[in-house]
Amino acid sequence: MKKITIAIDGHSSCGKSTMAKQLAKELGYIYVDTGAMYRTVALYAMRNNLISMDNKVDMDQLCNQMPQINISFKLNATTGCPDTYLNEERVEDEIRSIKVSKHVSPIAAIPFVREAMVNKQREMGKGKGIVMDGRDIGTTVFPNAELKVFVTASAEVRAKRRYDELQKKGMPADYDEILKNVKERDHMDSNREVSPLKPAEDAILLDNSNMSIPEQQEWLLEKAKALLED
């Protein structure tokens, strides 16, 4: 069977990663969570005092230290999904915290950060047979991807999903704070100068506000199989 590149873009906390992970499993494809890569850079910046509480970034220092930020993914035998590592340290749980979420969009808007991450992403996907999710996969990273999907949902629904996810992990969660963060990230992601969040012209739009996870999975698998069997 032929291999294709599948690009899944969309707003924060809209279920992209859950859909992409499951689809990759179903197809036997490689899955890459590009949002985790930007979260990892944000975590590095926080740990090394390169970003302030009000999101002012020490651009010179971060640029100089980018070569020291090694991001990798390793399969978790228990979950069957890839975990994110920063310089060989597992940071999968830490990068999902609301503390890191507050700093992701400013970091992701920096041109030299995006350039470094896009280069890594293209290298990962050059052999096809990959499902990649993020903000600019179909528009910038893989503009020639055979299947492009843009996922969205209302801010309130996305905040509730994020709240529930953190609660399940036993992590601190405040719904109002999460909703505020979701709306702020939407604004910053959609209005940044480099690779702003927007659907590719040939992307299929999916509003999953009122869909269950199984319904989303079935919808996405159907779209992928239609292309693979064509």
VORONU-658657 format. One record per residue (C-alpha): x, y, z; residue in three letters. Coordinates in Angstrom, 1 decimal. Layout:
+--------+--------+--------+--------+
:      u :      v :      w : residu :
+--------+--------+--------+--------+
:      X :      Y :      Z :    ala :
...
+--------+--------+--------+--------+
END
This chain:
+--------+--------+--------+--------+
:      u :      v :      w : residu :
+--------+--------+--------+--------+
:    0.0 :    0.0 :    0.0 :    met :
:    1.3 :    3.5 :   -0.8 :    lys :
:    2.4 :    5.8 :    1.9 :    lys :
:    1.2 :    9.4 :    2.3 :    ile :
:    1.8 :   12.4 :    4.5 :    thr :
:   -1.1 :   13.4 :    6.8 :    ile :
:   -1.1 :   17.0 :    8.2 :    ala :
:   -3.5 :   17.8 :   11.0 :    ile :
:   -3.6 :   21.4 :   12.1 :    asp :
:   -5.9 :   23.3 :   14.4 :    gly :
:   -6.5 :   25.3 :   17.5 :    his :
:   -5.1 :   24.4 :   20.9 :    ser :
:   -6.8 :   21.7 :   22.9 :    ser :
:   -9.1 :   20.7 :   20.0 :    cys :
:   -8.1 :   17.0 :   20.1 :    gly :
:   -5.6 :   17.0 :   17.3 :    lys :
:   -3.1 :   14.9 :   19.1 :    ser :
:   -5.6 :   12.3 :   20.2 :    thr :
:   -6.9 :   11.9 :   16.7 :    met :
:   -3.4 :   11.9 :   15.1 :    ala :
:   -2.0 :    9.3 :   17.6 :    lys :
:   -4.9 :    6.9 :   17.0 :    gln :
:   -4.8 :    7.3 :   13.2 :    leu :
:   -1.0 :    6.6 :   13.2 :    ala :
:   -1.6 :    3.4 :   15.2 :    lys :
:   -4.4 :    2.3 :   12.8 :    glu :
:   -2.2 :    2.9 :    9.7 :    leu :
:    1.1 :    1.8 :   11.2 :    gly :
:    2.5 :    5.3 :   10.6 :    tyr :
:    4.9 :    7.4 :   12.6 :    ile :
:    3.3 :   10.1 :   14.7 :    tyr :
:    4.9 :   13.4 :   15.5 :    val :
:    3.4 :   16.0 :   17.9 :    asp :
:    4.9 :   19.3 :   16.8 :    thr :
:    3.2 :   21.2 :   19.5 :    gly :
:    5.2 :   19.2 :   22.0 :    ala :
:    8.4 :   20.4 :   20.3 :    met :
:    7.4 :   24.1 :   20.9 :    tyr :
:    6.4 :   23.3 :   24.4 :    arg :
:    9.8 :   21.7 :   25.0 :    thr :
:   11.6 :   24.8 :   23.8 :    val :
:    9.3 :   26.9 :   26.1 :    ala :
:   10.2 :   24.6 :   29.0 :    leu :
:   13.9 :   25.0 :   28.3 :    tyr :
:   13.6 :   28.8 :   28.1 :    ala :
:   11.7 :   28.7 :   31.5 :    met :
:   14.3 :   26.5 :   33.2 :    arg :
:   17.1 :   28.7 :   31.9 :    asn :
:   15.5 :   32.1 :   32.8 :    asn :
:   15.3 :   33.0 :   29.1 :    leu :
:   11.6 :   34.0 :   29.3 :    ile :
:    9.9 :   36.2 :   32.0 :    ser :
:    6.6 :   35.8 :   33.6 :    met :
:    5.2 :   38.4 :   31.2 :    asp :
:    6.6 :   36.6 :   28.2 :    asn :
:    9.6 :   38.8 :   27.4 :    lys :
:   12.2 :   36.5 :   25.8 :    val :
:   15.9 :   36.9 :   25.9 :    asp :
:   16.3 :   36.5 :   22.1 :    met :
:   20.1 :   36.6 :   21.9 :    asp :
:   20.6 :   33.9 :   24.6 :    gln :
:   17.8 :   31.7 :   23.3 :    leu :
:   19.2 :   31.9 :   19.7 :    cys :
:   22.7 :   31.1 :   21.0 :    asn :
:   21.4 :   28.1 :   23.0 :    gln :
:   19.1 :   26.6 :   20.3 :    met :
:   21.8 :   24.1 :   19.3 :    pro :
:   21.8 :   22.8 :   22.9 :    gln :
:   18.1 :   22.0 :   22.7 :    ile :
:   17.8 :   18.3 :   21.6 :    asn :
:   14.2 :   17.2 :   21.3 :    ile :
:   13.4 :   13.5 :   20.7 :    ser :
:   10.5 :   11.1 :   20.9 :    phe :
:   10.6 :    7.7 :   22.5 :    lys :
:    7.8 :    5.1 :   22.5 :    leu :
:    6.2 :    4.5 :   25.8 :    asn :
:    5.7 :    0.8 :   26.2 :    ala :
:    2.8 :    1.3 :   28.6 :    thr :
:    0.7 :    3.8 :   26.6 :    thr :
:    1.9 :    2.7 :   23.2 :    gly :
:    2.4 :    6.4 :   22.3 :    cys :
:    5.6 :    8.5 :   22.0 :    pro :
:    6.8 :   10.6 :   24.9 :    asp :
:    8.8 :   13.8 :   24.5 :    thr :
:   12.4 :   14.1 :   25.7 :    tyr :
:   14.5 :   17.2 :   26.3 :    leu :
:   18.2 :   16.3 :   26.1 :    asn :
:   17.4 :   12.7 :   27.0 :    glu :
:   15.1 :   13.7 :   30.0 :    glu :
:   11.5 :   12.7 :   29.7 :    arg :
:    9.4 :   15.9 :   30.0 :    val :
:    6.1 :   14.6 :   28.6 :    glu :
:    4.1 :   15.5 :   31.7 :    asp :
:    5.8 :   18.7 :   32.5 :    glu :
:    5.3 :   20.3 :   29.1 :    ile :
:    1.5 :   19.7 :   29.3 :    arg :
:    1.1 :   21.9 :   32.4 :    ser :
:   -0.7 :   25.2 :   32.3 :    ile :
:    2.5 :   26.8 :   33.5 :    lys :
:    4.2 :   25.9 :   30.2 :    val :
:    1.1 :   26.5 :   28.2 :    ser :
:    1.3 :   30.2 :   29.1 :    lys :
:    4.6 :   30.6 :   27.4 :    his :
:    4.2 :   28.4 :   24.3 :    val :
:    2.7 :   30.9 :   21.8 :    ser :
:    5.4 :   33.6 :   22.3 :    pro :
:    8.1 :   31.1 :   21.9 :    ile :
:    6.4 :   29.5 :   18.8 :    ala :
:    6.2 :   33.0 :   17.2 :    ala :
:   10.0 :   33.5 :   17.1 :    ile :
:   11.2 :   33.1 :   13.6 :    pro :
:   14.5 :   31.3 :   14.4 :    phe :
:   12.6 :   28.8 :   16.7 :    val :
:   10.1 :   28.1 :   14.0 :    arg :
:   12.9 :   27.6 :   11.4 :    glu :
:   14.7 :   25.1 :   13.6 :    ala :
:   11.6 :   23.2 :   14.4 :    met :
:   10.3 :   23.1 :   10.8 :    val :
:   13.7 :   21.8 :    9.6 :    asn :
:   13.5 :   19.0 :   12.2 :    lys :
:    9.9 :   18.2 :   11.3 :    gln :
:   10.7 :   18.0 :    7.5 :    arg :
:   13.6 :   15.7 :    8.3 :    glu :
:   11.3 :   13.4 :   10.3 :    met :
:    8.7 :   13.2 :    7.6 :    gly :
:   10.8 :   13.0 :    4.4 :    lys :
:   10.0 :    9.3 :    4.0 :    gly :
:    6.2 :    9.8 :    4.2 :    lys :
:    4.1 :    7.3 :    6.2 :    gly :
:    3.7 :   10.0 :    8.9 :    ile :
:    0.9 :   11.7 :   10.8 :    val :
:    2.0 :   15.1 :   12.1 :    met :
:   -0.1 :   17.6 :   14.0 :    asp :
:    0.4 :   21.2 :   14.9 :    gly :
:   -0.4 :   24.7 :   13.7 :    arg :
:    1.3 :   25.0 :   10.3 :    asp :
:    1.9 :   21.5 :    9.0 :    ile :
:   -0.4 :   21.8 :    6.0 :    gly :
:    0.6 :   25.4 :    5.2 :    thr :
:    4.3 :   25.5 :    5.9 :    thr :
:    5.9 :   22.2 :    6.9 :    val :
:    4.2 :   19.9 :    4.3 :    phe :
:    2.3 :   22.0 :    1.9 :    pro :
:    2.2 :   19.0 :   -0.5 :    asn :
:    0.7 :   16.6 :    2.1 :    ala :
:   -1.9 :   14.3 :    0.5 :    glu :
:   -4.3 :   14.7 :    3.4 :    leu :
:   -4.7 :   18.0 :    5.3 :    lys :
:   -7.3 :   18.4 :    8.1 :    val :
:   -8.0 :   21.6 :   10.1 :    phe :
:   -9.6 :   20.9 :   13.4 :    val :
:  -11.5 :   23.4 :   15.6 :    thr :
:  -14.0 :   23.5 :   18.4 :    ala :
:  -15.5 :   26.3 :   20.6 :    ser :
:  -13.1 :   27.8 :   23.1 :    ala :
:  -15.3 :   26.7 :   26.0 :    glu :
:  -15.4 :   23.1 :   24.8 :    val :
:  -11.6 :   23.1 :   24.3 :    arg :
:  -11.0 :   24.6 :   27.8 :    ala :
:  -13.2 :   21.9 :   29.4 :    lys :
:  -11.3 :   19.1 :   27.6 :    arg :
:   -8.0 :   20.5 :   28.7 :    arg :
:   -9.4 :   20.9 :   32.3 :    tyr :
:  -10.5 :   17.2 :   32.3 :    asp :
:   -7.2 :   16.0 :   30.9 :    glu :
:   -5.2 :   17.8 :   33.6 :    leu :
:   -7.6 :   16.5 :   36.3 :    gln :
:   -7.2 :   12.9 :   35.1 :    lys :
:   -3.4 :   13.3 :   35.4 :    lys :
:   -3.8 :   14.7 :   39.0 :    gly :
:   -2.3 :   18.1 :   37.9 :    met :
:   -3.5 :   21.5 :   39.1 :    pro :
:   -6.3 :   22.9 :   36.9 :    ala :
:   -8.6 :   25.9 :   37.0 :    asp :
:  -11.2 :   26.1 :   34.2 :    tyr :
:  -11.4 :   29.9 :   34.1 :    asp :
:   -7.6 :   30.2 :   33.8 :    glu :
:   -7.5 :   27.5 :   31.1 :    ile :
:  -10.3 :   29.3 :   29.1 :    leu :
:   -8.4 :   32.5 :   29.3 :    lys :
:   -5.2 :   30.8 :   28.1 :    asn :
:   -7.0 :   29.1 :   25.2 :    val :
:   -8.4 :   32.4 :   24.0 :    lys :
:   -5.0 :   34.2 :   24.4 :    glu :
:   -3.3 :   31.4 :   22.5 :    arg :
:   -5.9 :   31.5 :   19.7 :    asp :
:   -5.2 :   35.2 :   19.2 :    his :
:   -1.4 :   35.0 :   19.3 :    met :
:   -1.3 :   31.9 :   17.1 :    asp :
:   -3.6 :   33.4 :   14.5 :    ser :
:   -1.9 :   36.8 :   14.4 :    asn :
:    1.8 :   36.0 :   14.5 :    arg :
:    3.9 :   37.2 :   11.6 :    glu :
:    5.6 :   33.8 :   10.8 :    val :
:    3.3 :   30.9 :    9.8 :    ser :
:    0.1 :   32.1 :   11.4 :    pro :
:   -2.5 :   29.5 :   12.3 :    leu :
:   -4.9 :   29.2 :    9.4 :    lys :
:   -6.4 :   26.4 :    7.3 :    pro :
:   -4.5 :   25.4 :    4.2 :    ala :
:   -6.6 :   26.2 :    1.1 :    glu :
:   -7.1 :   22.5 :    0.4 :    asp :
:   -7.6 :   21.4 :    4.0 :    ala :
:  -10.8 :   19.6 :    5.1 :    ile :
:  -12.4 :   21.4 :    8.0 :    leu :
:  -13.6 :   19.6 :   11.1 :    leu :
:  -15.5 :   21.2 :   13.9 :    asp :
:  -15.6 :   18.5 :   16.6 :    asn :
:  -17.4 :   20.6 :   19.3 :    ser :
:  -20.2 :   18.0 :   19.4 :    asn :
:  -18.4 :   14.9 :   18.4 :    met :
:  -17.2 :   12.0 :   20.6 :    ser :
:  -13.6 :   10.8 :   20.3 :    ile :
:  -14.8 :    7.5 :   18.5 :    pro :
:  -16.8 :    9.6 :   16.0 :    glu :
:  -13.8 :   11.8 :   15.3 :    gln :
:  -11.5 :    8.8 :   14.9 :    gln :
:  -14.0 :    7.1 :   12.5 :    glu :
:  -14.3 :   10.3 :   10.4 :    trp :
:  -10.5 :   10.8 :   10.1 :    leu :
:   -9.8 :    7.1 :    9.3 :    leu :
:  -12.4 :    7.2 :    6.6 :    glu :
:  -10.8 :   10.2 :    5.0 :    lys :
:   -7.3 :    8.6 :    5.1 :    ala :
:   -8.5 :    5.2 :    3.7 :    lys :
:  -10.3 :    7.0 :    0.9 :    ala :
:   -6.9 :    8.4 :   -0.3 :    leu :
:   -4.9 :    5.2 :    0.4 :    leu :
:   -7.4 :    3.1 :   -1.7 :    glu :
:   -7.6 :    5.6 :   -4.5 :    asp :
+--------+--------+--------+--------+
END
